[in-house]
Amino acid sequence: MSIHEHSHAKSHSGEHQADGDSPQAGQAALTHHSHWDERYTNHSWPSEPDPWLVELASGLVPGKALDLGAGPGRNAIWLAQQGWEVTAVDGSQVALDQAAARARAAGVELELVRADLLEFQPISATYELVVVANIHMRSPNREKLFATAARALKPGGHLFVVGHHLEDFGRHGPPDPDMLYTPQRLAAALPKELVQERVERVERSIGDGVGGHPDVAVLAWASAPRSQEGTP
């Protein structure tokens, strides 16, 4: 198999906690990059795909998929195993190296791109599926990321988003309530041109629930309108 890698500097990956456009943003991004490289080096990360992605994407005809903030590749690799042509984007080189190793072990191909998610510009109208899993940003960067994802979709393509609910504050996810989701906050952040098919609170079953609390998440499944020439 082959792993294709392209480098675009800086990092906004995983449970994003570095935000802003101040003159110090470049140094903050480098610090954030090192932080995530260290986390991916020193902690184990899930290899199973997100169960809601499995549920929702299993009914789609495989095409091109874009995984923004792919980390070690659990969702990207599952999609590739289903026949998708996957581009996995992350700011951490350590995460991409882990994704490459996992992809080789699984016998699938990925295109790996190291990039700042707020600067990455995919080719418009290219992907049948875009995945944004566990990426947490403050507004207005949250809206900027979703706008990038929406532009990447072909007419009729789908956007999958999942992230920690505000109820998770202090238990899971970033220690900043402004970065967490509610259904209303996520729905408002999605581009208006998308058709919101599902935006809802869900609970994730995990083995390390803090104090017996489940991991509470918010899920969104939205689609780009079909063109006039498209199939109804």
C-alpha positions as CSV (number, residue, x, y, z in Angstrom):
1,M,0.0,0.0,0.0
2,S,1.0,3.6,-0.3
3,I,0.7,6.5,2.1
4,H,0.7,10.0,0.5
5,E,1.8,12.8,2.7
6,H,1.7,16.6,2.2
7,S,2.9,19.1,4.8
8,H,1.1,22.4,5.7
9,A,2.4,24.0,8.8
10,K,0.8,24.5,12.2
11,S,-1.8,22.6,14.1
12,H,-5.5,22.8,15.2
13,S,-6.3,19.2,15.9
14,G,-8.0,16.9,18.3
15,E,-9.9,18.5,21.1
16,H,-8.8,22.0,20.0
17,Q,-7.8,24.4,22.7
18,A,-5.6,26.9,20.9
19,D,-7.6,29.7,19.3
20,G,-7.3,33.2,18.0
21,D,-5.7,35.6,15.5
22,S,-3.4,37.6,17.8
23,P,0.3,38.3,16.9
24,Q,1.2,35.5,19.3
25,A,-1.0,33.0,17.4
26,G,1.9,31.6,15.4
27,Q,3.9,30.7,18.5
28,A,0.7,29.5,20.2
29,A,0.1,27.2,17.3
30,L,3.6,25.8,17.5
31,T,3.1,25.2,21.3
32,H,-0.2,23.6,20.5
33,H,1.4,21.3,17.9
34,S,4.0,20.2,20.5
35,H,1.2,19.6,23.0
36,W,-0.6,17.3,20.7
37,D,2.5,15.5,19.5
38,E,3.2,14.8,23.2
39,R,-0.3,13.6,23.9
40,Y,-0.3,11.3,20.9
41,T,3.1,10.0,22.0
42,N,2.2,9.3,25.6
43,H,-1.4,8.2,25.5
44,S,-3.2,5.4,23.8
45,W,-6.0,6.4,21.4
46,P,-9.1,4.4,20.2
47,S,-8.8,2.4,17.1
48,E,-12.5,1.7,16.6
49,P,-14.5,4.1,14.5
50,D,-17.1,6.4,15.9
51,P,-20.3,4.3,16.1
52,W,-22.5,7.0,14.8
53,L,-20.3,7.5,11.8
54,V,-20.6,3.8,11.1
55,E,-24.3,3.9,11.4
56,L,-24.8,6.9,9.2
57,A,-22.1,6.3,6.5
58,S,-22.7,2.6,6.1
59,G,-25.7,3.5,3.9
60,L,-23.7,5.7,1.5
61,V,-22.1,4.6,-1.7
62,P,-18.3,5.0,-1.1
63,G,-16.6,7.9,-2.9
64,K,-14.2,10.5,-1.7
65,A,-14.0,11.3,2.0
66,L,-12.2,14.1,4.0
67,D,-11.4,13.6,7.7
68,L,-10.6,17.0,9.3
69,G,-8.6,16.5,12.5
70,A,-8.2,12.8,11.8
71,G,-5.7,12.1,14.7
72,P,-4.4,8.5,14.5
73,G,-6.9,7.7,11.9
74,R,-9.6,5.5,13.4
75,N,-12.4,7.0,11.3
76,A,-10.3,7.4,8.2
77,I,-9.1,3.8,8.3
78,W,-12.6,2.4,8.7
79,L,-13.8,4.5,5.8
80,A,-11.0,3.2,3.6
81,Q,-11.9,-0.3,4.6
82,Q,-15.4,0.3,3.3
83,G,-14.0,1.4,-0.1
84,W,-13.8,5.2,0.4
85,E,-10.9,7.2,-1.0
86,V,-9.8,9.1,2.1
87,T,-7.8,12.2,2.8
88,A,-6.9,12.5,6.5
89,V,-5.9,16.0,7.7
90,D,-4.3,16.7,11.1
91,G,-1.8,19.2,12.6
92,S,0.2,16.6,14.6
93,Q,2.9,14.7,12.7
94,V,2.9,12.1,15.5
95,A,-0.8,11.5,14.9
96,L,-0.3,11.2,11.1
97,D,2.6,8.8,11.7
98,Q,0.4,6.6,13.9
99,A,-2.4,6.8,11.2
100,A,0.1,5.7,8.6
101,A,1.2,2.7,10.6
102,R,-2.4,1.7,11.4
103,A,-3.3,2.0,7.7
104,R,-0.4,-0.2,6.7
105,A,-1.4,-2.8,9.3
106,A,-5.0,-2.6,8.0
107,G,-3.9,-2.9,4.4
108,V,-5.6,0.3,3.2
109,E,-4.4,3.5,1.6
110,L,-4.8,7.0,3.0
111,E,-3.7,10.4,1.8
112,L,-2.2,12.1,4.8
113,V,-2.0,15.9,5.0
114,R,-0.4,17.9,7.9
115,A,-2.2,21.2,8.1
116,D,-3.7,23.8,10.3
117,L,-7.5,23.1,10.0
118,L,-8.2,26.9,9.9
119,E,-5.8,27.4,7.0
120,F,-6.4,24.1,5.1
121,Q,-8.3,24.7,1.8
122,P,-9.6,21.6,0.2
123,I,-10.7,21.7,-3.4
124,S,-14.3,22.8,-3.5
125,A,-17.2,20.3,-4.3
126,T,-14.8,17.3,-4.2
127,Y,-16.0,15.0,-1.4
128,E,-19.1,12.9,-0.9
129,L,-18.4,12.8,2.9
130,V,-16.6,15.2,5.3
131,V,-15.9,14.1,8.9
132,V,-15.3,16.5,11.8
133,A,-15.0,14.3,14.9
134,N,-14.1,15.7,18.3
135,I,-12.8,19.1,17.1
136,H,-13.6,21.8,19.5
137,M,-13.1,25.5,18.7
138,R,-14.5,28.8,19.9
139,S,-16.7,30.9,17.7
140,P,-16.0,32.3,15.1
141,N,-13.4,29.6,14.3
142,R,-16.0,26.9,14.7
143,E,-18.1,28.5,12.0
144,K,-15.0,28.9,9.8
145,L,-14.1,25.3,10.0
146,F,-17.7,24.1,9.2
147,A,-17.8,26.5,6.2
148,T,-14.6,24.9,4.9
149,A,-16.1,21.5,5.3
150,A,-19.3,22.6,3.5
151,R,-17.4,24.0,0.6
152,A,-15.6,20.7,0.2
153,L,-18.8,18.7,-0.3
154,K,-20.2,17.7,-3.6
155,P,-23.9,18.4,-4.2
156,G,-25.7,15.8,-2.2
157,G,-22.6,15.0,-0.1
158,H,-22.8,14.6,3.7
159,L,-21.1,16.3,6.7
160,F,-20.7,14.3,9.9
161,V,-19.9,16.2,13.1
162,V,-19.6,14.9,16.6
163,G,-18.2,16.5,19.8
164,H,-18.5,16.8,23.5
165,H,-21.7,18.2,25.0
166,L,-21.6,21.1,27.4
167,E,-22.8,18.6,30.0
168,D,-19.4,17.0,29.7
169,F,-17.7,20.2,31.1
170,G,-15.2,19.1,33.8
171,R,-15.4,15.5,32.9
172,H,-14.5,15.1,29.2
173,G,-13.2,17.3,26.4
174,P,-11.5,20.7,26.6
175,P,-11.7,22.7,29.9
176,D,-13.5,25.6,28.3
177,P,-17.3,25.6,28.1
178,D,-17.2,27.9,25.1
179,M,-15.6,25.1,23.1
180,L,-18.2,22.5,23.9
181,Y,-21.4,21.8,22.0
182,T,-25.1,21.9,22.6
183,P,-27.6,20.9,19.8
184,Q,-28.6,24.6,19.5
185,R,-25.0,25.8,19.4
186,L,-24.0,23.2,16.8
187,A,-27.0,23.8,14.6
188,A,-26.4,27.6,14.6
189,A,-22.7,27.1,13.6
190,L,-23.4,24.9,10.6
191,P,-23.6,26.8,7.2
192,K,-27.1,27.8,6.3
193,E,-26.9,26.2,2.9
194,L,-26.7,22.7,4.4
195,V,-29.7,20.6,5.1
196,Q,-29.6,19.6,8.7
197,E,-30.9,16.0,8.8
198,R,-30.0,15.3,12.4
199,V,-28.6,17.5,15.2
200,E,-29.1,15.9,18.6
201,R,-27.7,15.0,22.0
202,V,-26.3,11.5,22.3
203,E,-24.5,9.4,24.9
204,R,-21.4,7.5,24.2
205,S,-20.5,4.3,26.1
206,I,-17.0,4.5,27.3
207,G,-15.0,2.4,29.8
208,D,-13.5,5.3,31.8
209,G,-16.6,7.4,32.6
210,V,-15.8,9.9,35.3
211,G,-17.8,9.4,38.4
212,G,-20.1,7.0,36.6
213,H,-21.2,9.7,34.2
214,P,-21.5,8.7,30.5
215,D,-19.7,10.7,27.8
216,V,-22.4,13.0,26.4
217,A,-22.0,14.3,22.9
218,V,-23.7,16.3,20.2
219,L,-24.1,14.7,16.7
220,A,-24.8,16.5,13.4
221,W,-25.6,14.9,10.1
222,A,-26.1,17.4,7.3
223,S,-26.1,17.3,3.5
224,A,-25.3,19.8,0.7
225,P,-28.2,20.6,-1.6
226,R,-28.2,18.8,-4.9
227,S,-27.6,20.8,-8.0
228,Q,-30.5,21.4,-10.5
229,E,-29.0,18.8,-12.7
230,G,-28.5,16.3,-9.9
231,T,-30.5,13.2,-9.2
232,P,-33.5,14.1,-6.9
